[in-house]
């Protein structure tokens, strides 16, 4: 099984000026490394899980893998492309068309309805207005929120906003979905529904998932678990090829 994302020797740090290692800080400057020589592969059609205490670097690693942050050192290969050689425009296109993000802070637009938030990026990848609405309603139905399609984010609970953020990521039908604590605000029943959607996409559409979590139930669905602590990865833990979840 080939890798859709490969991370090799990645270091990421924050300089004394507060800038990120990839943009503002120079190599050799005073660095506080958040990621220290990370090597990791994400096979196509897999679920990969990052686990570790708060502050261990999980979110930063997701941002680097999602082309939102540039590493100070090392290499990120996405779909065979060395992203360090790509222009900002090429990176933007990759993020838009090939990656889906679920952030802890949701980042929903407060003045847009649930269906508008879900369909927000779809015209940019070539869907018509009608196609965008239909696609958004399809994924909202999958995550159990179709009846809330006309609500604004402020009218939803934290768990419902989390599901809108998940639906927005799914709507693009990306190659990879990167999710930071995707079930943190969900009850067990709703979490199981979301994981079932993830599993179906993985099995039927070969979508890859990388998520960070403290949810042991969610961890049980991953094929590979990467423990991360103090910016370093320990040896990966391989589980059942099909995941499956704790009973």
N, C-alpha and C positions, 0 to 999 in steps of 0.2 A: 504494500500500500504506500503510494508516494505521499510526500509531505506537501501540504498546501502552504504552511509557514515553517520556516527554519530560522532559529535564532542561534547565532554562534558567537561566543566570546563577548557578549554584550555587557557593557558597563554604562551606567547612567548615574549622573551626580548633579548636585546643586552647588554652584560656586558661592563664594562669600557675598557676592552681589545679589544672590537670590535667583539667578538665572538658571535654566536647566542646562544640563551637560551638553545637549546637542545644539543649542542655539546661542546662549550668552557666555558660557564659560569656556575658556581656552584649555586645551590639554596641558596638564602640568600645573594648572592653577590650583589654589586651595579648594579641594573638593570634598564633599561629604557624599560618598558613593552610596546610592540606594540599591543599585544592582551591581553585582560583582562577578563578572565572568559567566554570564548565563548561557547555557547550551540547552536547547529544547526544540523538539519537532512536534508539529501538529499533523498527524496523518489525515488524509481526506476522509470525510465521512466518519469522523471520530468525535468522542467527547473527552476533552482533556480538562482536568481540574487542578487549580492552584489552591493549596491550603497553607495556612500558617497564621501566626498571630497578627493582630493589627500592627501596622508599621513595618511589616516584613518586606514590603516591596511588591505585593500582588497587583495593586492597582496600577503602579508605575509600569510593571511588566506588560499588563494588558494594553496600556497606552502606547508603549513601544511597539508591540505586536500589531496594534491597530493603526500604526503610522501617524499617531497623534503627537508623538515625541520622538526626537532623533537621539540615538545613543551617542555617548561620548566616544566610545570605542566599540568595535565589533560589527557584526553584519546581520541584517535581517533580509531573508529571501522570502518573497511572497509570490506564489504561483510561478516560480522559476525566475523572477526578476529580483536583482539586487536593488532594493529600494533606495540605497544610498546613492545610486547613479541616476535616479529619476528626478525630473524637475518637479517643482511644487504643483504645477498643473497636472502632471501625470499622477502624482500622489493623490491629489484631490479626486481625480477620476476613479482611481482604485478604491479609495475610501467610499465614494458615492455608490459605485456599482457592485463592488465585491465584498464589502464589509458591512455588518450590522452591529450596532452598539446598544447595550443596555447599561446605563449609568446608574449608580446609587442615587444620584440626585434627580433622576428622571429627565430633567431639561425639557419639560413640556412647555409649549408656548401658551401663556395664560389666557390669551384672548381668542384662541382657536378651540373649536369643539373637539371631542374625542376622535371623531372620524377625520377631522381636518388635521389634527396632530398625527394620526396614524398614516395618512396619505401624503404628508408634507413633502417628502423627498421624491415621490413617484413621478411627477411631471418631469423632474430633472433627469430621470433615466428613460424617458421616452413614452411614458403612458399618457393617454389622453385624460381629460378631466373625468369623464365617465368611467374609464378603466381604473383610474386611481381610486375613485369612490368605491367601485365594486371590489377591488382588491382589499381596500381597507376594511370594508364590511365583512369580507371573507375571513380575515385574520382576527377581527374583533369577535366574530362568532366562535372561532377556535379557542380564544382565551376567555370566553364567557362574558363579553362586555357589549354585545351588539345592542342590547336594550339601552345602553348609556351613550350611544353614538352622538347624540346632540348635546350632551352635558359639557360644561367647561371643567377644566382640571380642579378648580377650587370647590366644585360640587362633588368631588370624589374622595373616597378614603385613600389612605396611603397605599394600601394593597391594590386598589383599583388603578391608581396612577402608575403603580409598578407594572401592572398588566398592560396598560396603554403603551408604556415604554417598550415592553416586550413585543407588543403587536407592531409598533412602528419599525422595530428591527426586522421582524419577520416579513413585513410587507414588501421589502425590497427583493426578497428571495436571494439573499447574498450567498456567497460561497462559504463565508465564515461569520459566525456570530460570536462576539466577545461580550461577556456579561459579568458585571461586577456585583456579586451578591444578588442574583436575580430572584431568589425566593425569600429574601430577608423580611419582606413585609407581608408575606402570604401565609395563610393558614395551611395546614397539612393537605386538606382536600384540594384547595386551589393549586397548591404547589404540585400535587400529583397530576393535575390537569395540564399544567404548563410543561412539566417534564415529559408527559405523554406526547405533547405536540413536538417538543424537541426530538424525542426518539423517532417519531414518524418522519420528520424532515431528514434526520440523519440516515434512516434506513431507505427511504424512498427517493430522496433528492440528493443524497450524498453531501449534505451540509455538515460542516465541521463546527464544533462548539468548543470555546475555551471559556471557562468560568472560574471565578474565585468565589469561595464560599466557606462559611463555618457550619453549614447545614450538612450533617453527616448522612442524612437520607439522600440528598442530592449528590454527595460525593460517591455514593454507592452505584450510581448510574454511569460513572466515568470508566473508560477503558484504561486510562492512565492517570494517576494522581501524582502531582509534583509538589512535595513539601518545600516550602520556601521560608527561610528564617534569616534575618539580618542580611538580606540581599543576596543570599546564596541558595542554590537548589541542592537539596539532598538527592540521593538516588531515587528515581521514579518508582512508584508502586504500580505494577501492572495487575489489572483485574480481569474479569471475564471479557472476552472479545466483544460481547454484545451488551456489556453492562448488565442492567436488569433491575437494580435497586434492591434495597434491603427489604426483606419480607416482614 
